[in-house]
Amino acid sequence: MASVRVASVQVASVQVASVQVASMQVANMTTFEAISGGKVFTPDLMFDDGVVLICGGVIQAVGTPKDVSIPAGAEIIDASGKLVVPGFVDVHIHGLLGFDAMGPSLADVIMLLPAYGVTSFMATTLTCPRNEILASLREMADVLADPPRGARCLGIHLEGPYLSPLRPGMATREWLHPLTWDEYQAFQEAAGGHIRMITFAPEEGDAIGLIPKLIEAGVIPAIGHSNATFQQAAKAVELGLDHATHVFNAMRPFHHREPGVLGAVMHSDQMFAELIADGVHVHPAAMDILLRIKGVDRVLLISDAAPFAGLPDGEYEWKHETVLVKEGGCRLLDGTIAGAHVLMDAGVRNLVQKVGLPLDRALIPATRTAAASVGLKAKGRIAPGYDADIVLLDTEMYPFMTFVEGRDAWRVERGGGAWRVEREA
């Protein structure tokens, strides 16, 4: 498959001694940029003619032109006619445009994601034989030791091999087994300490007892591909688990006499629920039900994008599987869903167009909640002190320009293929 790379250009800097900004003195800062004239969604507040002032990759002030003084000589980014929103945070993505995040192509994924408004993400693995997982984790660690410019990779999300054979999704059952501490440590060593999240079935083996140890080790335990009963899932929540992988998909469904994993997710106020909003994995009415029950502060949007997301219809090889891309979906030859064909920006559009959320509400699961679900304190909002992860969308909610920590990571006139592939599909 052809390689597609997105250029990265740093916005020019200027010298400024000090400036009064929104009743706050900003001193001894030298590289100011101002995004001005667009409709800003923080997403908690909205400014029709907003100004976002950036210095050193960090947001310094947000408001109207009356509230925010732009320093003389600052680099001005004209956002007139654009929607200015926080960068999307995708904690569950396997790749895009022919590049698999599970291996050395993680470097390409990092460079390509800003074209879809993604400014930070977790590189997600696929169930494979143990030796292949170890080799892939080492390759991912090599990339993360010196990553290219692009989206910020937050770490590795290990999805499998600790899945229920009753809820394997596209995983090969013969490669599945319960989570053990020894194997986790071997995988973490191979990954150079970059594993940040593990999706597993807590009802398998002694996995449920490892939840406190994972949390203590700084790893987020996530229930997924699980056939747990309500009682088993509730016990996992009691032990500290607060994240559910692609809710509705590959989990025991709700029944009024056995609420199952889905019931436990709905019942617990502490649980974050991943949602794939591609329109294939989950019906819009089910998305709406989840959002009504959990609220936008506990539902996080994910893409679960496959390595061939954004590519034309056809047959593609993913590790040991042949996947058919057709009519906006990805499936194995037996019909099993095999990841998503669209990215986070499409998910936001679907929440607006298919579920009926206003844009300010639709942005929250893709930004603020996604960041909170993995403990990020400085991402997911356009607010003073936060990283300048910002996306300019056009009026149809397609990315036009993306900033990662204040750097110009992508803009539509530079192309690179990603934007055009999706819009022409």
C-alpha positions in Angstrom: 0.0 0.0 0.0 1.2 3.5 -0.8 2.8 5.5 2.0 1.0 8.7 2.9 2.8 11.2 5.0 1.6 14.5 6.4 4.1 17.3 6.6 4.6 19.2 9.9 5.4 22.9 9.8 6.1 25.0 12.9 4.3 28.3 13.1 6.7 31.3 13.1 7.5 32.9 16.4 8.0 36.5 17.5 9.6 38.3 20.4 7.2 39.8 22.9 8.3 41.0 26.4 4.9 40.9 28.2 1.2 41.4 27.5 -2.0 41.9 29.5 -4.3 39.0 28.7 -7.9 38.7 30.1 -6.9 40.6 33.2 -3.8 38.4 33.6 -0.2 39.5 33.2 1.7 37.1 30.9 5.4 37.9 31.2 8.7 36.7 29.7 7.0 34.6 27.0 8.4 34.9 23.5 6.4 32.8 21.0 2.8 33.9 20.8 0.2 32.6 18.3 -3.4 33.7 18.2 -6.3 31.8 16.6 -8.8 34.5 15.9 -12.2 35.0 14.3 -13.7 31.5 14.6 -16.5 30.1 16.6 -14.7 28.6 19.6 -16.0 25.6 21.6 -14.1 25.1 24.8 -16.4 22.8 24.8 -17.9 24.1 28.1 -18.3 27.6 26.7 -18.8 29.0 23.2 -17.5 32.3 21.7 -18.9 33.3 18.3 -15.9 35.5 17.5 -13.3 33.9 19.7 -9.6 34.4 20.4 -7.3 31.6 21.6 -3.9 32.8 22.7 -1.0 30.3 22.7 2.5 30.5 23.9 5.1 27.7 24.3 2.5 25.1 23.2 0.1 26.0 26.0 -3.1 27.9 25.9 -2.7 31.3 27.7 -6.2 32.8 27.3 -9.5 32.2 25.6 -12.3 34.7 25.1 -13.7 37.5 22.9 -11.5 40.2 21.3 -12.6 42.5 24.1 -11.4 40.0 26.7 -8.1 38.9 25.1 -5.4 41.2 24.0 -3.3 39.9 21.1 0.4 40.9 21.5 1.9 43.0 18.8 3.7 40.9 16.3 2.0 37.6 17.3 1.4 35.1 14.6 -2.3 35.4 13.7 -4.2 32.3 12.4 -7.4 33.6 10.8 -10.2 31.2 11.8 -13.0 33.2 10.2 -15.8 30.9 9.1 -14.3 28.0 11.0 -15.2 26.0 14.2 -12.4 26.0 16.7 -12.6 22.9 18.9 -10.3 20.9 21.2 -8.2 18.2 19.6 -9.8 14.7 19.6 -8.4 12.1 22.0 -8.7 8.5 20.7 -7.8 5.9 23.2 -8.7 3.0 21.0 -7.3 2.9 17.4 -5.5 0.2 15.4 -4.4 2.3 12.4 -5.5 4.0 9.2 -4.8 4.4 5.5 -2.9 1.1 5.3 -0.7 1.6 8.4 -1.0 -0.7 11.4 -0.3 1.0 14.8 0.9 -2.4 16.1 4.5 -2.3 14.9 6.9 0.1 13.1 4.1 1.7 11.1 3.1 3.4 14.4 5.3 6.2 13.1 3.1 6.7 10.1 -0.1 6.6 12.2 1.4 9.4 14.4 1.9 11.6 11.4 -1.4 10.9 9.7 -3.9 11.3 12.6 -3.9 15.1 12.7 -5.6 15.1 9.3 -8.6 13.7 11.1 -8.4 16.1 14.1 -6.8 13.6 16.4 -4.1 15.2 18.6 -3.5 12.4 21.1 -4.2 8.7 21.0 -3.4 5.2 22.4 -2.0 2.8 19.9 -4.1 -0.4 20.2 -2.9 -3.9 19.6 -4.6 -7.0 18.1 -4.7 -10.6 19.5 -1.8 -12.6 18.0 0.5 -15.4 19.1 2.6 -14.4 22.1 5.9 -14.1 20.2 4.3 -11.8 17.6 2.9 -9.6 20.3 6.3 -9.3 22.0 8.0 -8.5 18.7 5.4 -5.9 17.9 5.6 -4.3 21.3 9.3 -3.9 20.9 8.8 -2.2 17.5 6.3 0.1 19.0 8.6 1.0 21.9 11.3 1.8 19.3 9.0 4.3 17.6 7.9 5.9 20.9 11.6 6.3 22.0 11.9 9.0 19.2 8.5 9.6 17.7 8.0 11.8 14.7 5.9 15.0 14.8 2.2 14.5 14.7 -0.4 13.3 17.1 0.9 12.6 20.7 0.9 8.9 21.4 -0.2 8.5 25.0 1.0 4.9 25.2 -0.2 1.4 24.2 -3.7 -0.1 24.7 -3.3 -3.9 24.9 -6.5 -5.4 23.5 -6.1 -9.1 23.9 -5.1 -11.9 24.2 -7.0 -11.8 27.6 -10.5 -12.0 26.0 -13.4 -14.4 26.6 -13.5 -17.1 24.0 -17.3 -16.6 24.2 -16.9 -12.9 23.1 -13.8 -12.9 20.9 -14.9 -10.5 18.2 -12.4 -11.0 15.4 -9.8 -12.6 17.6 -8.7 -16.2 17.0 -9.9 -18.3 20.0 -6.9 -20.5 20.1 -4.7 -17.5 21.1 -6.9 -16.4 24.0 -6.1 -17.0 27.6 -6.6 -15.3 31.0 -4.6 -12.4 32.1 -1.6 -13.3 34.3 0.8 -11.0 36.1 3.9 -12.7 34.8 2.8 -12.2 31.2 1.7 -8.7 31.8 5.2 -7.9 33.1 6.8 -9.6 30.1 4.7 -7.5 27.7 5.3 -4.3 29.6 9.1 -4.9 29.5 8.9 -5.5 25.8 6.9 -2.3 25.4 9.5 -0.3 27.3 6.9 0.6 29.9 4.5 2.1 27.4 1.4 -0.1 28.1 -1.2 2.3 29.6 -4.4 0.3 29.2 -5.4 -3.4 29.1 -8.7 -4.7 27.8 -9.5 -8.1 29.3 -12.3 -10.4 30.5 -12.2 -10.2 34.3 -14.2 -13.4 34.7 -11.5 -15.5 33.0 -9.0 -17.3 35.4 -7.8 -15.1 38.2 -7.8 -11.9 36.2 -10.2 -10.0 38.4 -7.8 -10.2 41.3 -5.1 -8.3 39.3 -7.2 -5.1 39.0 -5.7 -3.4 42.1 -2.2 -4.4 41.0 -2.7 -2.9 37.5 -4.0 0.3 38.9 -1.1 0.5 41.3 1.2 0.0 38.4 -0.4 2.9 36.5 -2.2 0.8 34.0 -5.9 1.3 33.3 -7.9 -2.0 33.5 -10.8 -2.1 31.0 -13.5 -4.7 30.8 -14.1 -5.8 27.3 -14.7 -8.9 25.1 -16.3 -10.2 28.3 -19.1 -12.6 29.1 -19.1 -11.7 32.7 -22.3 -11.7 34.7 -23.6 -8.6 36.3 -22.2 -9.8 39.7 -18.8 -10.5 38.2 -18.6 -7.1 36.4 -19.9 -5.3 39.5 -17.1 -6.9 41.6 -14.5 -5.7 39.1 -15.9 -2.2 39.4 -15.8 -2.5 43.2 -12.1 -3.4 42.9 -11.5 -0.1 41.0 -12.1 -0.9 37.3 -13.8 2.1 35.7 -13.4 1.7 31.9 -15.5 -0.4 29.5 -14.2 -1.2 26.0 -16.5 -0.5 23.0 -19.7 -0.8 24.9 -22.5 -3.0 23.3 -19.9 -4.8 21.2 -18.3 -8.1 22.3 -19.9 -8.1 25.7 -22.7 -10.0 27.5 -25.8 -7.9 26.7 -28.5 -6.6 29.0 -31.3 -8.9 30.1 -33.8 -7.9 32.8 -33.0 -11.1 34.8 -29.2 -11.0 34.1 -28.1 -7.4 33.4 -24.6 -8.7 32.3 -21.6 -6.5 31.5 -23.8 -3.9 29.8 -26.0 -3.6 32.8 -23.0 -3.1 35.1 -21.7 -0.3 32.8 -25.1 1.4 32.8 -25.6 0.9 36.6 -22.2 2.3 37.7 -21.7 6.0 37.9 -17.9 5.6 38.0 -17.7 3.7 34.7 -16.4 5.3 31.5 -18.1 3.8 28.5 -16.3 3.7 25.1 -18.6 4.2 22.1 -17.9 3.5 18.4 -20.0 6.0 16.6 -19.3 4.8 13.0 -23.0 3.9 12.5 -22.0 0.2 11.9 -21.0 -1.0 15.3 -23.9 0.6 17.2 -27.4 1.8 16.0 -27.9 5.5 16.5 -30.9 4.8 18.9 -28.6 2.7 21.1 -26.0 5.5 21.1 -28.7 7.8 22.2 -29.8 5.5 25.0 -26.3 5.1 26.3 -25.8 8.9 26.2 -29.1 9.5 28.0 -28.2 7.0 30.8 -24.5 7.8 31.2 -24.3 11.4 30.1 -21.6 12.9 27.9 -19.3 13.1 30.9 -19.1 9.3 31.1 -19.3 8.3 27.5 -16.1 8.6 25.4 -15.9 8.4 21.7 -13.4 6.0 20.2 -12.7 5.2 16.5 -11.6 1.6 16.8 -10.3 2.3 13.4 -8.7 -0.6 11.5 -5.4 -0.2 9.6 -7.4 0.2 6.4 -9.7 2.9 7.7 -10.1 5.6 4.9 -9.1 3.2 2.1 -11.4 2.3 -0.8 -13.6 -0.8 -0.8 -11.7 -4.1 -1.3 -10.0 -7.0 0.5 -7.1 -6.3 2.9 -4.8 -8.4 5.1 -4.7 -7.6 8.8 -2.2 -9.8 10.6 -3.6 -13.3 10.1 -7.0 -12.2 8.7 -8.5 -11.2 5.4 -10.9 -8.2 5.9 -13.5 -7.0 3.4 -14.1 -3.2 3.3 -17.5 -2.5 1.9 -20.2 0.1 2.3 -18.5 1.9 5.1 -17.7 -1.2 7.2 -14.9 -3.7 7.8 -15.8 -7.4 8.2 -14.1 -10.8 8.2 -15.2 -13.0 5.3 -17.7 -14.7 7.8 -19.3 -11.3 8.4 -17.7 -10.6 11.8 -17.1 -6.9 12.3 -13.3 -6.2 12.2 -12.7 -2.6 13.3 -14.1 0.6 11.9 -13.5 2.3 8.6 -13.8 5.9 9.8 -12.0 8.1 12.3 -12.9 10.3 15.2 -14.1 13.3 13.1 -16.7 11.1 11.5 -17.8 9.9 14.9 -18.4 13.5 16.0 -20.4 14.2 12.8 -22.5 11.1 13.4 -23.3 12.2 17.0 -24.6 15.4 15.5 -26.3 14.1 12.3 -27.5 10.7 13.4 -28.0 11.0 17.1 -29.1 14.6 17.1 -26.7 16.1 19.7 -25.8 19.8 19.3 -22.1 20.2 18.4 -21.0 21.5 21.8 -22.4 18.3 23.4 -21.1 16.0 20.7 -17.6 17.3 21.2 -17.4 16.4 24.9 -17.1 12.6 24.4 -14.4 13.1 21.9 -12.4 15.5 23.9 -12.9 16.3 27.6 -14.4 12.9 28.6 -11.9 10.9 26.5 -9.0 12.8 28.2 -10.5 12.3 31.7 -11.0 8.6 31.2 -7.3 8.1 31.0 -6.3 10.6 33.6 -5.1 13.4 31.3 -5.0 16.7 33.2 -4.0 19.1 30.4 -5.9 17.8 27.3 -9.4 17.9 26.1 -10.3 21.5 26.7 -9.5 24.9 25.2 -8.7 26.6 28.5 -5.8 28.5 30.0 -3.0 26.0 31.2 -4.1 23.3 28.8 -2.0 21.9 25.9 -2.7 23.8 22.7 -4.3 20.8 21.0 -6.8 22.5 18.7 -8.6 21.7 15.5 -10.2 24.1 13.1 -13.3 22.5 11.4 -15.1 23.7 8.4 -18.8 24.3 8.5 -19.5 20.7 7.5 -17.4 19.6 10.6 -14.4 18.3 8.5 -10.9 19.1 9.8 -9.3 22.1 8.1 -6.2 22.7 10.3 -4.8 20.9 13.4 -2.4 22.0 16.1 -0.7 19.6 18.4 0.7 21.3 21.5 0.9 24.5 19.6 2.6 23.1 16.5 0.9 23.3 13.1 0.6 19.5 12.5 -1.7 19.5 9.5 -3.8 21.8 7.2 -6.1 21.0 4.4 -4.1 22.8 1.6 -1.1 20.6 2.3 -3.3 17.6 1.6 -1.4 14.3 2.1 -4.3 12.2 1.0 -6.2 11.6 4.2 -8.8 14.3 4.0 -9.5 13.8 0.3 -9.9 10.0 0.7 -12.7 10.4 3.3 -14.5 13.3 1.5 -14.6 11.5 -1.8 -15.7 8.1 -0.3 
